Amino acid sequence: MSYQEAKEVYAKIGVDTEQAIEKLKNTAISVHCWQGDDVVGLDGGGAASGGIQTTGNYPGRARNFEELKEDLTEAFSLMPGKKRLNLHASYAILNGEKADRNAYRPEHFAPWVEFAKEIGLDGIDFNPTMFSHPMVKGGLTLSSPDENVRKFWIEHCKACIRISEYFANEMNSHCLMNIWIPDGFKDVPSDRLTPRLRLKESLDEILKEPYDKKKVVVAVESKVFGIGVESYTVGSNEFYQNYAAKNDICCLLDNGHYHPLEYVSDKIPALLAFYDKVALHVTRGVRWDSDHVVLFEDELKEIAKEIVRNDALDKVLIGLDYFDASINRISAWVTGERNMQKALLYALLTPNATLKKLQDNGEFTELMYRQEQLKTYPFGEVWREYLQRQCMKDDWFDEIKDYEKGVLSKR
C-alpha cells in the first residue's frame, strides 16, 4: 500500500494524516545524555551509585566530553523530529577546576550550550545529580538527619536552578529542572514521617532561590523503590504530588517508577485536571528494573494516546530516561526515540472525537469494535512517509554497524 492509499483509508474515519505528520514533526522529545556513558558522568563521580545500576559491558562507552558529543551527534542524526538534550549536573565540564557540585556555575555547562546550538536542538533540560557522590550519606541527601549533608544538596539544587535559567536564556526555550533523590531505607524504618518533613523543609529552602517560572519548570520525581531502598522511599508519589500541588511546581511521572499494575497512562489525565504542565520520563520497566530501552508496546501507545486525545502535546514535557550497557548505546538511543515518535503518530492517527462520542453515548460495543479495527490500519505507511519527509530511512541499522566499526571499536 502507498502513502496516498493509506491517507485515503484514514480519511474515511475522519483522520487527516497530513495534520498528524505536521503535529508530530513539531513535538519535541528530550533525549537523555546518560545512555551514552552508562550514567558515569564527567565530573569524576565514577560509576553510578545510590540506587542506580547499569548492567552490561558492551564495548564503546563514551569516556569523555568529546566522545559523548560524537555519539550524541550520530544518534541525533538518526532521530526524526524535534530534539532537546537532557543533562545531569554530573556532566559539568570542569576542565581541571576543583568545583564541587554545590558550586557549579553556568560556565561549567557552556560547552553543552555550544553543542546544542551547533546541531540545532530545541532546548536543554537539566537534573541535579544527587547520587554517585561522597555527600550521599547512608543513602540520604535532602532528607538526611545530618544538617551539613542537607545544606550541601540544597546548595547544589539552588545552583542547578541558576544553571537551568542560563540554559533557558541561551536556548530561548524553557528548561525543565527535575529533582530526583535516592533517599530511602533497605529495611522497615521506625520513622516514616520525619525524613519526609526534612525533605519538605529542604525543598522549601531550594524554592527560595529566585527564578523565572516562565523559563524554568521545576519538577519533582517520585519512585516506588530502588536498589538498596526496597522498603521505604522518602520521595514517594503521594508526597511529591501533594508537594507539587501546594507549591505550584511540576510533578514528573516516570513510567518505570510505580508498582507493576500502576499505569502512567492513567495518571497523565488525572494530573492534567489540576496542572498546566506535566513532566514525563519515558522508560520501560521489566520486573524490578525501570530503565530498559523504550519499545513500541501497549503502555507506550496508551501514554501517547492520553497526551494526544487530551490535546496536551504542549502540556506534557516528554523526555526519555533509560540506560542499557548490554547493547550498542547509539542503537538504544535511536530505538527509544523513534518508538516514542511512533507511539505519538499512532495516537495522532486515532479518530479521538469519534471514539469519545461513542463513550459519552454509552455505545461500548461499537467503541470496542472501532478501537480493535484501528490496530490493523496502515500506520506503517504514514510512518515511512514521515521519515521520508524528515530525510531519514526506516532501515538505519547499517549506519549503526558502520559507526561501531569505525568509531566505537577503536575506543
N, C-alpha and C positions, 0 to 999 in steps of 0.2 A: 504494500500500500504506500502511496506517495503522501507527502505532507498535505497537498491540496485535497486529496481524498479524506485524510484524517480531519482536516479543517471542516469539511462539509459534514462529516459524521457528528462532530461535536456541535456544529451549528444547529443541527436538528434538535438538540436538547438544550439549546439556549446558551451555549458556551462559545465565547469568542476567543479562539486560540491566539490571535494577534495581540489581543489585550493581555492575555495570560503571559505571553512571551515578554511583552513590554514591562509588565509589573515585575516579573522575575529578574530581568536584567538590571533593574533599579533597586533591588533589595540587597543590602549589604550583609555579608556574613563575616564575623570577626574570627580570624584564624589564629590559633594559639601557637606561640613560638616554641613552647617546651616539648612538642613532639619531636623536634629535630635533634635534641641532645639528651633525651631521657630525663628531663627536669633537673639537670645538673646545675645550670646557670653559669654566669660569667663572673660572679663576684667572689669566687673562691669558697663558696659554701660546701661544695662537694656533692656527692650522691644524695638523692632525695631522702629525707627522713621526716619524722613527725607524722606518721600515719600514711605517708605516701611511699609507694613502692613501684618501681618499674622492673618488669621481668623481661629477660631475653638479652642476647648479646649479638644481635645482627651487626655485621661489620659496617663501618662508615659513619658512625656517630659524629656529629659536628663537635669540634673540640674548642672552638674559639669564635669570636665575633665574625671574622671573615668567612669561615666555613658555614656558619649558621646563616649568614646573609646569602651565600651562594646557594645553599639548599632551599631556602625560602623563595629565592628568585625562581629557581627551577620549578618548585611546587606551584607558585602563583601563576607561572606561565601556562600551566595545565588546568587551572581552575577558571571556569566561566563566571561571569557576573562581577558585581562589585565586591571588593575585599577590604577588610580592615585588618590591622595587626593587633593581637592581644599579647601584652608583655607582662611578665612578673618583674618585681623590683630586683630580683636576683640577677637580672640580665643588664645591670648597670655596667657601663663602660668606664672603669676607673683609671685605666692607663697608669697603674702603679701607685695611684694616690691611696693613702690609708684612710678611707672614709667608711665608717660602719653604716649599717642600714638606717639608723636613726638620723644620720647626717647626709643622706643622699639629696642631691640637688638636680634641678633640670638639666644642667650641663652634662651630667653623667649619662643622660639619655639623648643628647643632641645628635649623636651618630645614627640613632634609630629614626629620628625625625627626618634626617637627610636621606636615609634609605627609603623610608615610606614615601617621601615626595618623589624620589628618583624613579620608583617603579609605579607611581600613580595610585597609591592606596587611598581609600576613602576616609581613613581616620585611624587613631590608635587608642586602644583600651588598656587598662592598667590594673594591676593587682599588687597590694602589699604582699611580701613574701615572709610569712611567719612560720617557717619551718626550715630545716637544714641550717641551723644556727645555734651557737652555744647559749644564747639567751632564751632558748626554749628550755625551761627548767621543769623537770618532772612531767614533761608533756604539756605544760601550760604556758600561755602567753598573756593575753589580755584579762584572763580570769585568775591569774596566779595570786597566791597569798603574799608573794614577795613584791613589795612596792616598787623596788628597782626594776624588776622584770616588767611589770605593768607599764612603768614610766618609759622604758626603752621602746616598747612596742607601740605605745601611744604616740611617742615622738616619731616613730617610723611611719605610722599611718598619717599623721599630720604632714610629714614630708611628702608622702605619696599623693595627698590632696593637692599640694602645691605643684608637684610634677604633672599631675593629671590636668590641671588648669593650663600648664605650659603646653601640653600636647594639644589641648582643645584650641588654644590660640594659634599654635603653629599650623595645625591641620585644618583650621576653620571648620571644625566638626566637634560635636560633643565627645567627651571621654567618659566611658563607664569605668568607675573605680570600685572594684569589688573586694570586700573584706571576707576572707575565709580563715578560720583559725583551727588548729588541730586539737584544741583543748578537750580533755576528757579523761576517763579512767578505765583501766583494763577490767577491773572487778567492781563489784557492787559498792557504791560510795555510801558514806554515812551521812552526807550532807549534799543534797542536790540543789538547794536554793542559793546558798552563799556564793558559790562560784558564778552563778548567773547574775547575782547582784553586783559582783565585782566586774563582770563583763559589761553590764549595763552602765556602770559608772565610767568604765574605760571608753565605751562608745560615746557617751555623753561628752567626755573631755575631747575626744577626737573631733566631734562635730562642732566644737567651739572654734576650730580653725576656719577663718573666713574663706568662702569660695563662691563663685558664681554658679548658681544651680542650673542656669541655662547651658552652662558649659560642662560642668562636672556632675555626673549622675552617680551618687554614692549608693552602693548596694551592699547587702549582707547576704551571705550564702550559708545555708544550713547543711547538715549531714546527719544521717541516722546513726552511723557509727563509722569507725575507722580501724585500721590495723593498730593494735595496742590500746585502743579505746573502745572496746567492744560493748562495755556495759553502760557507759554514760557519756554523752556528748553535751558539752556546755551549750554550744550554739545550735540548739535544736530548731526544728521547723516552727514549733509553736512560739518559742522565744523570739526568733527573728521576725516572724510575720507580725507579731504584736509590736515589736520594737520599731520596725519599718513603718507601720501604720501610724504609730504615735508620733514619730519624729519626721514624718514626711520625706522618707528616703525610699529607695527601691529595694524590692525583695527579689533575690535571684533564685531561680529554680534550676537545679541541676538534676536531669532525669536519671542519674545514677546514684543519687543521694537519699533515696527513700526506701521503704520496705518493698519487697518484690511485687506486692499486689497494690501498691500505690502508683497512680499514673499521673505524670506531669501534664499529659494532655487534658486531664480533667481539672488540674489545678490552674492552668492558664486562664480559662474563662472565669474561674472563681475570683482570681486576683484582678482581672480586668474590670470586674464590677466595682472595684474600690480604688485601683491605682491607674494613674495616667500612663505609667511606664512599667513594664515587667521585664526583668532581665532573665536570660535563658542561657544555660550551658548545656550543649547537646553532646551526649556521650552514649555509651551502650553498656549497661550493667549485665554482667554474667555471674550468677550466684552472688558471692560476696564482693566481687571486684567491679568497680564502677567506671573503668576507664578504657574500655575496648573501642576499637575503631568503629565509627558510626556506619551502620549498614542500612540499606533501603528496606526496612522491615515495618511491621504493623504499627508499633508505638511511634516510630518516627513519622509515619504517614498521619497518624492521629494528631500528633503535636502540630504538624504543618496545617492540617485541616482547621484546627482551632484558631491558629493565627490568621488564616485566610478568611474563614467564614465569619469571623468577628471583626473583619476589616481592621486588623491590628498589625499589618506589616510595618507600620511606622511606630507602633507602640511596644512591640516585643523586640527587645535588643538581642539578636541571635548571635551566639558565639559557640565555637567548638571547644571541647575540653577532653582530650584523651591522650594517652601516651603508650605506645606499643613498641618495645625494643626487640620483638621477636621477628619482625618483618622489615622490609625496606621502608624507611621512615618517610621518604618522599611519597611513595605509593600510599602510605597510610594517610598522610595529609590530603592528597588529591582524592582518594576514595571517600573520605568523610565529607569533604566539602561538596563534591559532586552529588553525593547521596542526599545531603541537606537540600541542595538545589532541586534534585529530582522530586523530593517529597513536597517542596513548595509548589513546583509545577503541577504535580499530581493534584494538589489541593486547589490550585487555580483553575484546573480543568474540570472542576466539580460544579454542577448546577445548584449552588447552595440555596438560592432563593426558592427554587422549586422544591427542594428537599425540606426546607424549613416550613414551607406552606403545608406539605403533607403531614409533617409532625404536628403543626398547630391545629390541623383539621382532624387529627386522630386517625389518619389513614396509614396505619403502621404496616399493614400487609404490603401495600404498594411501596411504602418507604423502603422496606427491606428489599423488595424486588429491584427497585431503582439503584439502590446502593450496591447490590451484588452485580447488577448489569454493568455498572461503571468499571468494574475491575478488569474487564476484558476489552475496554475501549482502547483505541490506538494511541495510547500515551507515548509510546516509544518513538513514533514518527514525529510528534511535536518536539520531543526532547532532542532528537537529531537535528531538526530544523533550528532549534535554539542554539545548539552547538555550532552549526554551520554559520549562523549569523554572528556568533562570537569568535569566528575564525579558529575553531577548535575541532578536533576529531573525537569521535566516540571511542576509537581504539587508540589509546595513548601509552600502552604498556611498553612498546618497543623503545620509546624515548626514555622511560624509566630504566630499562635494562642498559641502554647506551650510557646513561648518566652514571649508573652504578659501575659499569666497566671503566669509564673514562675518568671518573672523579672519586667515587666512594671507595672503590677497591684500592686506591693509592694512599689512603689515609693510614 
